[in-house]
Amino acid sequence: MEQENNWEAALMVTAGARKGNHFAYLVRQNLEKAVRTLLIAGRHGLVADFCLAYTSEVLLSDDVLVAVFDTCRRSEKKSMALYESLRPFLAQWTPAVYACCLTVTAQFKWQEALLIYHDYVNRRLQLGQTLIARLLSQVVRPIGGLREEGSGPAASSPNHTLQFLYHIMVPLVAERQPEHLEQIYRHMMVHEPEAAADVMLRCLQNERGRALATHWLRESSQSSVGCGTVSMDVFSLASALYSKKPNVMNLNSLIRVMAATESSLHCPSDAERLQQYVREVPMADTDAYVLARTVTDEHGHWKLATQLMTAMIARRQFHVVPSLSAHVARQGRWALAAKAMAVCLSNRGSFSPAEFQLCVHSSVLSGRWRSAFFWMERAHAAGVRLSSDTYDGAYGVARHCSWLESLRAVVSMHAAGGASSSGGILNVLEAAGEQGKVDKALRVICGSGGVFWTL
């Protein structure tokens, strides 16, 4: 079932095993395969519900749990339900499970996140004490009793630590418990000082966090840059932090800062600087998706989306342009969307119906009427049928174009198996009539065999 992406069969078999009390089937290995089948099949809306229904007795592997939490990252109800289902396994939590639960609770229930953090720190402290005791026992053991090769603390207790712990906790404390910010900052500087630039970028949403970031910049820049250089606006402060450690993760944090302070994009130099950062940082296709999703997940920020879209086009990472164009179009910036999609579709091989429809809609609403018919014909040439609303919207502006262009679009629509409403065809005929070509238009439309006339 997993190999064939047969998610429906996976659901039926799992439900049947539960109903028939065939619990030998409901083991971790099989349940993980069912979850992976849902993920591969793109049924993300069912993943969390499946886990809540069937996996409460097992702790899934790290990679599966991370994917499950990602499918419901926007749903407080499902995310917190998953977290509650994992609490009975607290003693078995791996760093990855801690990371998932910390991320969820930091977003939806910050008091719980602080409890998880303290539990993790205490467990790490206890583990360290245990390892020291075991190491000492090996040191003082007589030579004849030395362990065999491959045994002992180095083999049985690998040093697994939770990555990005302070990336989550320091911004949370800065926002929710600022009186403890200095304490957790000192803890970070002792245990993970290399994470400081990353963490400071995430602390710029409130005044205490910005003050701490400014303090860290001054301390870290004393040897090369004067203290006055960090008395900046929020975007300049974020840029100074990003320059300390330029990578995709920190670029994502910088974009979040810009989304919170979009007024900075009124300054051309700031917009140019952002485009330069995006063009220069090494990133994979998945990284580009993450950056685009950071902007498109929230309403607004069309200027930021435009800057990111321009930089992605310069990088020739066209796969993220449609989502950014759609985001810009939803805010009424149809000309920007039409221009970006034209560049995108001119540099890609295959396109989805939604992408063609965005091209047509944005062309119509930005007054590029001939372009709308061009994209319709291109879609039909690729065998792609568009929605009836898309056709009607384009035919509604037929009077602004040559009657031949609109008729070519109608003929190609019928050849591709598409259909508009009667109102769309009537608009084409009326436009042809205004140009004195209604008789020719009628003959062409009747000859296409795609219109059925009624009295």
C-alpha positions in Angstrom: 0.0 0.0 0.0 2.8 2.4 0.8 4.6 1.7 -2.5 1.4 2.2 -4.4 0.3 5.3 -2.4 -3.0 3.5 -1.7 -4.0 5.6 1.2 -7.6 4.5 1.2 -6.6 0.9 1.6 -4.3 1.8 4.4 -7.1 3.5 6.3 -9.5 0.7 5.7 -7.1 -2.0 6.8 -6.1 -0.1 9.9 -9.7 0.6 10.9 -10.6 -3.1 10.2 -7.7 -4.3 12.4 -8.9 -2.1 15.3 -12.5 -3.1 14.9 -11.6 -6.8 14.7 -9.2 -6.6 17.7 -6.3 -7.7 15.4 -3.8 -5.7 17.5 -0.8 -7.7 16.1 -1.2 -5.5 13.0 -1.3 -2.2 14.9 2.5 -2.2 15.7 4.7 0.8 15.2 6.2 -0.4 12.0 2.9 -0.8 10.3 1.4 2.4 11.7 4.4 4.4 10.4 3.9 2.9 7.0 0.3 4.0 7.0 1.3 7.5 8.0 3.9 7.7 5.3 1.3 6.5 2.8 -1.0 9.4 3.7 2.0 11.8 3.5 3.1 10.6 0.1 -0.4 10.7 -1.2 -0.7 14.3 -0.1 -3.6 13.6 2.3 -2.1 15.9 4.9 -5.5 16.8 6.4 -5.9 13.2 7.5 -2.5 12.6 9.0 -3.0 14.1 12.5 -6.5 12.6 12.8 -5.1 9.2 11.9 -2.3 9.5 14.5 -4.7 10.6 17.2 -7.0 7.7 16.5 -4.5 4.9 16.1 -1.0 5.7 17.4 -1.8 6.6 21.1 -0.1 3.3 22.3 3.2 3.8 20.4 5.9 6.5 20.0 6.5 7.0 16.3 10.0 7.5 15.0 11.5 11.0 14.8 11.2 11.6 11.1 7.5 10.6 11.0 6.6 12.7 14.0 8.3 15.8 12.6 6.3 15.3 9.3 3.1 14.8 11.3 3.5 18.0 13.3 4.3 19.9 10.1 1.0 18.9 8.5 -1.0 20.6 11.3 1.3 23.5 12.2 -1.5 26.0 11.7 -4.1 24.2 13.8 -3.9 24.8 17.5 -6.4 22.0 18.3 -4.6 19.3 16.4 -1.1 20.4 17.4 -2.0 20.4 21.1 -3.8 17.1 20.8 -0.7 15.5 19.3 1.4 17.0 22.1 -1.0 15.6 24.7 -0.8 12.2 23.1 3.0 12.2 23.5 3.1 13.2 27.1 2.8 9.5 28.4 6.0 8.8 26.6 8.0 11.6 28.2 10.7 9.3 29.5 11.4 8.1 26.0 11.4 11.5 24.3 14.3 12.1 21.9 15.7 15.6 21.1 13.5 15.6 18.0 10.3 15.0 20.0 11.4 17.7 22.5 11.9 20.0 19.5 8.4 19.3 18.1 6.7 19.7 21.5 8.6 22.9 22.3 7.8 24.4 19.0 4.1 23.7 19.3 3.7 24.8 22.9 5.8 27.9 22.4 3.2 28.9 19.7 0.0 27.9 21.4 0.7 27.4 25.2 3.8 29.1 26.3 3.6 28.1 30.0 3.8 24.5 28.9 6.9 25.2 26.8 8.7 26.6 29.8 7.9 23.4 31.7 9.2 21.3 28.8 12.4 23.4 28.7 13.1 22.9 32.4 12.4 19.2 32.1 14.8 18.9 29.2 17.6 20.9 31.1 17.1 18.7 34.2 17.3 15.5 32.2 20.4 16.7 30.4 22.0 17.5 33.8 21.1 14.1 35.2 22.5 12.4 32.1 25.7 14.3 32.4 26.1 13.4 36.1 25.4 9.7 35.2 28.0 9.7 32.4 30.6 11.2 34.7 29.9 8.6 37.4 30.1 5.8 34.9 33.3 7.2 33.5 34.8 7.5 36.9 33.9 3.9 37.6 35.8 2.8 34.5 38.8 4.9 35.5 39.1 3.4 39.0 38.3 -0.2 38.0 41.3 -2.6 38.1 43.1 -3.2 34.9 41.9 -6.8 34.7 38.3 -5.5 34.7 38.5 -3.1 31.8 35.5 -3.1 29.5 35.5 -4.9 26.3 35.9 -2.9 23.1 32.7 -1.2 22.0 31.1 -1.2 25.5 30.8 1.5 28.1 29.4 5.0 28.1 30.8 6.0 24.8 28.8 3.2 23.1 25.7 3.0 25.2 25.0 6.7 25.8 25.8 8.9 22.8 25.8 12.6 23.4 22.5 13.6 21.8 21.6 17.2 22.4 18.6 19.2 21.4 19.5 21.4 18.5 17.9 24.9 18.3 16.8 24.8 21.9 17.6 28.5 22.5 16.2 29.5 19.1 12.8 28.6 20.6 13.2 29.5 24.2 15.1 32.8 24.3 12.5 34.6 22.0 9.7 33.0 24.1 11.1 34.3 27.4 11.8 37.7 25.8 8.1 38.0 25.0 6.5 36.3 27.9 8.8 36.5 30.9 11.3 39.3 30.1 12.4 39.4 33.8 14.1 36.0 33.2 15.6 37.0 29.8 19.1 37.8 31.2 19.2 34.5 33.0 18.4 32.3 29.9 20.7 34.5 27.8 23.7 33.8 30.1 22.7 30.1 30.0 22.9 30.2 26.2 26.2 32.0 26.2 27.7 29.2 28.4 26.2 26.2 26.6 25.7 27.3 23.0 27.4 30.7 22.3 27.6 30.0 18.6 23.8 30.2 18.3 23.8 33.8 19.5 23.4 35.5 16.1 20.6 33.1 15.1 18.8 33.7 18.4 19.1 37.4 18.5 17.5 37.7 15.1 14.5 36.0 16.5 14.2 38.4 19.5 13.5 41.6 17.6 9.8 41.6 18.0 9.8 43.4 21.3 11.8 46.1 23.0 13.6 43.9 25.5 14.7 41.5 22.8 16.0 44.4 20.7 17.9 45.8 23.6 19.5 42.4 24.2 20.4 42.0 20.5 22.0 45.5 20.6 24.0 44.6 23.7 25.2 41.3 22.1 26.2 43.2 18.9 28.2 45.7 20.8 29.9 43.0 22.8 30.7 41.0 19.7 31.8 43.9 17.5 34.0 45.9 19.9 37.2 44.7 18.1 36.1 45.8 14.6 33.1 48.1 14.7 32.3 51.0 16.9 29.4 50.8 19.3 27.5 53.6 17.5 26.9 51.3 14.5 24.3 49.3 16.4 22.0 52.3 17.3 19.8 51.5 14.3 16.2 50.9 13.3 14.8 47.4 13.5 15.7 46.4 9.9 19.2 47.7 10.1 19.7 45.9 13.4 18.4 42.7 11.8 20.8 43.2 8.9 23.7 43.6 11.2 22.8 40.4 12.9 22.3 38.6 9.6 25.7 39.7 8.4 27.3 37.9 11.4 26.0 34.6 10.1 24.4 34.6 6.7 22.5 31.4 5.9 18.9 30.4 4.8 17.6 30.0 8.4 18.7 33.5 9.4 17.4 34.9 6.1 14.0 33.4 7.0 14.3 35.2 10.4 15.2 38.4 8.7 12.2 38.1 6.4 9.9 37.6 9.5 11.4 40.8 10.9 10.7 42.7 7.7 7.1 41.3 7.7 6.6 42.8 11.1 8.1 46.2 10.1 7.2 46.5 6.4 7.5 50.2 6.5 11.2 49.7 6.1 10.6 48.6 2.5 9.7 52.2 1.6 13.5 52.8 1.6 14.9 51.6 -1.8 18.2 50.7 -0.2 16.5 48.2 2.2 14.7 46.5 -0.6 17.9 46.3 -2.6 19.7 44.8 0.4 17.1 42.1 0.9 17.2 41.2 -2.8 21.0 41.0 -2.5 20.8 38.7 0.5 18.3 36.4 -1.3 20.4 36.3 -4.5 23.7 35.5 -2.7 22.8 32.9 0.0 23.1 29.3 -1.0 19.7 27.5 -0.9 18.0 24.4 -2.2 14.6 24.3 -3.7 13.1 23.3 -0.4 14.7 26.3 1.2 13.1 28.6 -1.4 9.7 27.1 -0.6 10.2 27.8 3.1 11.1 31.5 2.5 8.1 31.9 0.2 5.8 30.2 2.7 7.0 32.6 5.4 5.6 35.5 3.4 2.5 33.9 2.0 1.2 32.3 5.2 0.1 35.7 6.4 -2.1 38.3 4.8 -0.5 41.4 3.5 3.2 42.2 2.9 2.8 42.5 -0.9 5.9 44.7 -1.1 8.0 42.0 0.7 6.5 39.3 -1.5 7.4 41.4 -4.6 11.0 41.8 -3.5 11.4 38.1 -2.7 9.7 37.2 -6.0 12.1 39.4 -8.0 15.1 37.9 -6.3 13.8 34.3 -6.9 13.4 35.1 -10.6 17.0 36.4 -10.7 18.0 33.1 -9.1 15.9 31.2 -11.7 14.1 29.4 -8.9 10.8 29.7 -10.7 9.0 27.0 -8.7 8.1 29.5 -5.9 7.0 32.3 -8.2 3.4 31.2 -8.7 2.6 31.1 -4.9 4.2 34.6 -4.5 2.4 35.9 -7.5 -0.9 34.6 -6.2 -0.2 36.2 -2.9 0.4 39.6 -4.6 -2.6 39.2 -6.8 -4.9 38.6 -3.8 -4.0 42.1 -2.6 -5.0 43.6 -5.9 -1.5 43.9 -7.5 -2.6 42.2 -10.7 -0.1 43.9 -13.0 2.8 42.6 -10.8 1.3 39.2 -10.7 0.8 39.1 -14.5 4.4 40.3 -15.2 5.9 37.7 -12.8 3.8 34.8 -14.1 4.7 35.7 -17.7 8.4 35.5 -16.8 7.9 32.3 -14.9 5.9 30.5 -17.5 8.4 31.5 -20.2 11.1 29.7 -18.3 9.3 26.5 -17.2 8.2 23.4 -19.1 5.0 22.2 -17.5 2.2 24.2 -15.8 -0.8 23.5 -13.7 -4.4 24.7 -14.5 -4.2 26.9 -11.4 -1.0 28.6 -12.7 -2.6 29.2 -16.1 -5.8 30.6 -14.5 -3.7 33.0 -12.4 -2.1 34.2 -15.6 -5.5 34.8 -17.3 -7.1 36.4 -14.2 -4.2 38.8 -13.6 -4.0 39.7 -17.2 -7.8 40.5 -17.4 -7.8 42.6 -14.2 -4.6 44.5 -15.0 -5.9 45.5 -18.4 -3.6 43.2 -20.4 -6.6 41.7 -22.4 -4.6 40.3 -25.3 -2.3 38.5 -22.9 -5.4 36.9 -21.3 -6.3 35.2 -24.6 -2.7 34.4 -25.3 -2.4 32.4 -22.0 -5.8 30.7 -22.7 -4.5 29.5 -26.1 -1.2 28.4 -24.6 -3.1 26.4 -21.9 -5.3 24.7 -24.6 -2.2 23.9 -26.7 -0.8 22.0 -23.6 -4.1 20.2 -23.2 -5.1 22.0 -20.1 -8.7 22.9 -19.4 -9.5 26.0 -17.4 -12.4 26.7 -15.1 -15.7 28.2 -16.5 -15.2 31.3 -14.4 -11.8 31.8 -16.0 -13.3 31.6 -19.5 -16.1 33.9 -18.6 -13.8 36.5 -17.1 -11.6 36.6 -20.3 -14.6 36.6 -22.7 -16.0 39.5 -20.7 -13.2 41.8 -22.0 -13.5 40.5 -25.6 -14.7 43.9 -26.8 -11.2 45.3 -26.1 -9.6 42.9 -28.5 -9.8 41.8 -32.1 -12.8 39.5 -32.7 -10.3 37.0 -34.3 -8.4 36.7 -31.0 -11.5 36.0 -28.9 -12.8 33.5 -31.5 -9.4 31.6 -31.6 -9.7 31.3 -27.9 -13.2 29.9 -28.1 -12.2 27.3 -30.8 -9.1 26.2 -28.8 -11.3 26.0 -25.7 -13.7 23.6 -27.4 -10.7 21.6 -28.8 -9.3 21.2 -25.3 -12.7 20.1 -23.9 -13.3 23.2 -21.9 -16.6 25.1 -21.6 -17.7 28.5 -20.6 -21.2 29.7 -19.6 -23.7 31.0 -22.2 -22.9 34.5 -20.9 -19.3 34.1 -22.0 -20.2 33.1 -25.5 -22.7 35.9 -25.7 -20.0 38.4 -24.8 -17.8 37.1 -27.6 -20.7 37.5 -30.1 -21.6 41.0 -28.9 -17.9 42.0 -29.2 -17.8 40.6 -32.8 -21.1 42.5 -33.5 -19.6 45.8 -32.4 -16.8 45.1 -35.0 -19.3 44.2 -37.7 -18.3 40.5 -37.8 -21.2 38.8 -36.0 -22.1 36.6 -39.0 -18.5 35.3 -39.3 -18.3 34.8 -35.5 -21.5 32.7 -35.6 -20.2 30.5 -38.4 -17.0 29.9 -36.5 -18.6 29.1 -33.2 -21.2 26.9 -34.8 -18.5 25.1 -36.7 -16.5 24.3 -33.5 -19.4 22.0 -32.4 -19.0 23.1 -28.8 -22.1 25.3 -28.5 -25.6 23.9 -28.3 -28.4 26.4 -29.2 -31.8 26.4 -27.5 -34.9 28.5 -28.1 
